[in-house]
């Protein structure tokens, strides 16, 4: 990022501090191109115009700095959706253009809500000088899909607008491929903002490792969560355990008991059981940390009865885990 900003006649440390202070983001195709370079992935995609996404409409600290570095604001029209103001800047040397986009709300949430292609949901976290993306496991393979089902339908039925087709063609020409849309996790109104685990200030996951039972190794919690939105942490016995949603779900489907009056219950690899509803939380709801708390023991109604350890499931987003307040609590009781 430092060399890229230098090519824009900007000082890295000043821009970094300004973005941290204002809660702003560098996001979109520039971030995507630099993310691929960060991950060592070959790509012909090169950074284009630099876009800085800001929250407050009346915050001109970035604009003031740009003016001091030889940038001149010019009048231009724009087609950005749902934003309050766009400032266009051209450097006095005439070789660089830069946009400051005032969202009127969280820039991160704007990127998540308004950016159409998943690969474009990529940003620079100035606090730790790191690029991140919404679906790293797909983006690293240069795979993408439309987040909005209406746009996905238009693409699948060859009904894209000219603007959509032009944007899509750009990424296809640079080696990206459309893939099937992922339909889960779907339970929360907004995606869990896992970027909190990268923030410079400490949080409850900072410096902690999780044990991956399949790989049989300890993994840094933040690194594991960054690799995929399908990675989750189970917390039990004051220990984090790392799972892919699908792997955990497949295991639990094959390890079940009948408990009266609850019905069918499903066990984790630790022998702790939860209700059917609770098991679905692991795969269909976008929580990140799931805490298992022993509730009571019950004898199963199987052909060979066994003692089943029934657990309360507490579900947390990253922010909720940091606060110690679960977003959802499911007790091991019979459901109506």
C-alpha positions in Angstrom: 0.0 0.0 0.0 2.9 2.4 0.7 4.3 2.2 -2.8 0.8 2.6 -4.3 0.0 5.7 -2.2 3.4 7.1 -3.2 2.5 6.8 -6.8 -0.5 9.0 -6.0 1.9 11.6 -4.4 0.5 10.8 -0.9 2.2 10.1 2.3 1.4 6.6 3.6 1.5 7.4 7.4 -0.7 10.5 6.9 -3.3 8.7 4.9 -3.2 5.7 7.2 -3.8 8.0 10.3 -6.6 10.0 8.5 -8.5 6.8 7.6 -8.2 5.5 11.1 -9.4 8.8 12.6 -12.3 9.1 10.2 -13.3 5.5 10.1 -12.8 5.5 6.3 -12.0 2.7 3.8 -10.1 2.2 0.6 -12.4 -0.3 -1.1 -13.3 -1.8 -4.5 -11.1 -2.7 -7.4 -8.0 -0.9 -6.1 -8.2 -2.9 -2.9 -8.9 -6.1 -4.8 -5.8 -5.7 -7.0 -3.6 -5.0 -4.0 -5.2 -7.9 -2.0 -4.3 -10.3 -4.7 -0.7 -9.0 -4.6 -0.7 -9.3 -0.8 -1.7 -13.0 -1.1 0.8 -13.7 -3.8 -1.8 -14.4 -6.5 -0.9 -13.7 -10.1 -3.3 -11.2 -11.7 -3.4 -8.8 -14.6 -5.8 -6.6 -12.6 -4.1 -3.3 -11.9 -5.2 -0.6 -9.4 -7.2 2.1 -11.1 -8.7 5.3 -9.6 -8.4 5.5 -5.8 -11.7 5.6 -4.0 -11.9 6.6 -0.3 -15.2 5.9 1.4 -16.1 8.1 4.3 -18.9 8.2 6.8 -19.7 11.9 7.6 -20.9 14.2 4.9 -19.3 17.3 6.5 -15.9 15.7 7.3 -13.3 17.4 5.0 -10.1 16.4 6.7 -9.1 14.1 3.8 -10.0 16.7 1.2 -8.0 19.3 3.1 -4.9 17.0 3.0 -5.4 16.2 -0.7 -5.4 19.9 -1.5 -2.2 20.4 0.4 -0.6 17.6 -1.8 -1.4 19.2 -5.1 -4.9 17.8 -5.8 -7.6 20.1 -7.2 -11.3 19.4 -6.8 -13.3 19.2 -10.0 -17.0 19.0 -10.8 -18.2 15.7 -12.3 -21.4 13.7 -12.2 -21.5 10.2 -10.6 -23.7 7.1 -10.5 -23.0 5.9 -7.0 -26.2 4.6 -5.2 -27.4 6.0 -1.9 -24.5 8.3 -1.1 -24.6 11.9 0.1 -21.7 13.5 -1.8 -18.8 12.6 -4.0 -15.7 14.8 -4.3 -13.5 14.3 -7.4 -9.9 15.3 -7.2 -7.3 15.5 -10.0 -3.6 16.0 -9.3 -2.0 19.1 -10.6 0.4 16.9 -12.6 -2.7 15.5 -14.3 -1.6 11.9 -13.9 -3.9 10.7 -11.0 -7.6 10.9 -10.2 -9.1 10.3 -6.7 -12.6 10.1 -5.4 -13.8 10.9 -1.8 -17.2 9.3 -1.3 -19.3 10.4 1.6 -21.7 7.5 2.5 -23.7 9.1 5.3 -23.2 6.0 7.3 -20.7 3.2 7.9 -18.4 2.8 4.9 -17.9 -0.9 5.7 -21.7 -1.5 5.8 -22.1 0.4 2.5 -19.6 -1.9 0.9 -21.4 -5.0 2.2 -24.8 -3.7 1.2 -24.2 -1.9 -2.1 -21.2 -3.6 -3.9 -22.6 -6.1 -6.3 -19.8 -8.6 -7.0 -18.3 -10.4 -4.1 -14.8 -9.9 -5.3 -15.3 -6.2 -5.1 -16.2 -6.4 -1.4 -12.5 -6.0 -0.6 -11.0 -3.2 1.5 -7.8 -2.0 3.2 -7.8 -2.1 7.0 -5.6 0.9 7.7 -5.2 0.0 11.4 -3.1 -3.0 10.6 -2.1 -2.2 7.0 -3.8 -5.3 5.7 -6.2 -6.0 2.9 -9.3 -8.2 3.5 -12.2 -9.5 1.4 -15.7 -10.8 2.0 -15.1 -14.3 0.6 -11.4 -15.0 0.8 -11.7 -18.7 -0.1 -13.4 -17.7 -3.4 -11.5 -14.5 -4.2 -8.1 -16.3 -3.8 -9.3 -18.6 -6.6 -10.6 -15.6 -8.6 -14.2 -16.8 -8.2 -17.1 -14.4 -7.8 -20.9 -14.1 -7.7 -23.6 -11.5 -7.5 -24.6 -10.9 -3.8 -28.1 -9.7 -4.8 -30.3 -12.6 -6.0 -32.0 -10.2 -8.5 -28.6 -9.5 -10.1 -27.7 -13.2 -10.0 -31.0 -14.0 -11.8 -30.3 -11.3 -14.4 -26.9 -12.7 -15.1 -28.1 -16.3 -15.2 -30.8 -15.3 -17.7 -28.6 -13.0 -19.8 -30.5 -9.9 -18.7 -27.7 -7.8 -17.3 -27.8 -4.0 -18.0 -25.1 -2.5 -20.2 -23.4 -1.1 -17.1 -23.4 -4.5 -15.3 -22.1 -6.2 -18.4 -19.3 -3.7 -18.8 -18.3 -4.1 -15.1 -18.5 -7.9 -15.3 -16.5 -8.0 -18.5 -13.6 -6.2 -16.8 -13.2 -8.8 -14.2 -13.7 -11.7 -16.6 -11.0 -10.3 -18.8 -8.7 -10.4 -15.8 -9.2 -14.0 -15.1 -12.1 -14.1 -12.7 -14.9 -16.6 -13.1 -18.5 -16.5 -12.0 -19.5 -19.3 -9.6 -22.8 -20.4 -8.0 -24.2 -18.2 -5.4 -23.7 -19.2 -1.8 -27.0 -19.1 0.1 -25.9 -19.4 3.7 -25.3 -18.2 6.3 -28.6 -16.3 6.0 -30.0 -15.9 9.5 -28.8 -12.4 10.4 -30.0 -9.2 8.8 -26.4 -8.1 8.3 -23.2 -10.2 8.0 -21.2 -10.5 11.1 -18.5 -7.9 10.9 -15.5 -10.2 11.5 -13.1 -7.3 10.7 -13.1 -6.6 14.4 -10.6 -9.4 14.9 -8.0 -7.5 12.8 -8.3 -4.2 14.7 -5.2 -2.9 16.4 -6.7 -2.6 19.8 -7.0 -5.9 21.7 -10.2 -7.9 21.8 -11.2 -11.2 23.4 -9.8 -13.2 20.4 -6.5 -11.4 20.3 -3.6 -13.8 20.7 -5.8 -16.8 21.2 -5.5 -20.1 19.3 -8.2 -22.7 18.5 -7.7 -26.4 18.2 -8.6 -27.8 14.8 -9.7 -31.4 15.4 -9.5 -32.4 11.8 -6.1 -30.9 11.1 -5.0 -31.8 14.7 -3.2 -28.5 15.2 -3.6 -25.2 17.0 -4.5 -22.2 14.7 -4.6 -18.5 15.4 -8.2 -17.5 15.9 -8.0 -14.3 13.8 -6.2 -16.0 11.0 -8.7 -18.9 10.9 -11.7 -16.6 10.9 -10.2 -14.5 8.1 -9.8 -17.4 5.8 -13.5 -18.0 5.3 -17.0 -16.9 6.5 -17.7 -20.6 6.9 -15.1 -20.9 9.6 -16.5 -20.7 13.2 -15.3 -21.1 16.7 -16.8 -23.4 19.4 -15.9 -22.3 22.9 -16.2 -25.0 25.6 -14.2 -25.7 28.7 -12.3 -22.3 28.3 -10.9 -23.6 25.0 -11.6 -22.5 21.4 -12.1 -25.1 18.8 -11.9 -24.4 15.0 -14.5 -25.8 12.6 -15.7 -25.4 9.1 -19.5 -25.1 9.2 -20.1 -28.0 6.7 -17.7 -30.4 8.5 -19.2 -29.8 11.9 -22.7 -30.1 10.5 -21.9 -33.4 8.7 -20.4 -34.9 11.8 -23.4 -33.9 14.0 -26.0 -35.3 11.5 -24.4 -38.7 12.1 -24.2 -38.5 15.9 -27.7 -38.2 17.4 -29.8 -39.6 20.2 -33.5 -39.5 21.2 -34.1 -37.7 24.5 -37.5 -37.4 26.1 -39.2 -34.9 25.9 -36.8 -32.9 23.7 -36.8 -35.3 20.7 -33.7 -35.8 18.5 -30.5 -34.2 19.8 -27.2 -33.9 18.0 -23.7 -34.3 19.5 -20.5 -32.4 18.8 -17.1 -34.2 18.7 -16.8 -33.4 22.4 -19.9 -35.4 23.3 -22.0 -32.4 24.1 -25.5 -32.4 22.7 -27.9 -29.7 21.5 -31.3 -29.6 20.0 -32.0 -29.8 16.3 -32.7 -26.0 16.2 -29.4 -25.3 17.9 -27.5 -27.5 15.5 -29.0 -25.5 12.6 -27.4 -22.3 14.0 -23.9 -23.6 13.1 -24.7 -23.6 9.4 -27.6 -21.3 8.7 -26.9 -18.3 11.0 -24.0 -15.9 10.6 -22.7 -16.0 14.1 -19.0 -16.6 14.6 -18.5 -17.8 18.2 -20.7 -20.6 19.6 -20.4 -21.3 23.4 -21.5 -24.6 24.8 -22.5 -24.6 28.4 -23.5 -27.8 30.2 -27.1 -27.7 31.3 -28.2 -31.2 32.5 -27.7 -34.9 31.8 -30.5 -37.1 30.4 -30.8 -40.8 29.5 -31.4 -41.4 25.9 -34.3 -43.5 24.5 -32.0 -45.4 22.1 -32.0 -49.2 21.9 -28.9 -49.1 24.1 -29.6 -46.1 26.4 -26.7 -43.8 27.1 -26.2 -40.7 29.3 -26.4 -37.6 27.2 -24.9 -34.3 28.2 -27.4 -31.6 27.1 -26.0 -28.1 26.6 -27.2 -24.6 26.3 -26.0 -23.0 23.1 -25.0 -19.3 23.2 -24.4 -17.6 19.8 -22.2 -14.5 19.3 -21.1 -12.3 16.5 -17.5 -11.0 17.0 -18.8 -7.8 18.6 -21.2 -9.7 20.9 -18.4 -12.0 22.0 -16.2 -9.1 22.8 -19.0 -7.6 25.0 -19.9 -11.0 26.5 -23.5 -10.7 25.5 -24.9 -13.5 23.2 -27.1 -12.6 20.3 -29.1 -15.8 20.8 -29.4 -18.3 23.5 -31.0 -21.8 22.9 -31.8 -23.9 25.9 -32.1 -27.7 25.6 -35.9 -27.9 26.0 -38.7 -29.3 23.9 -39.8 -26.9 21.2 -43.4 -26.3 20.4 
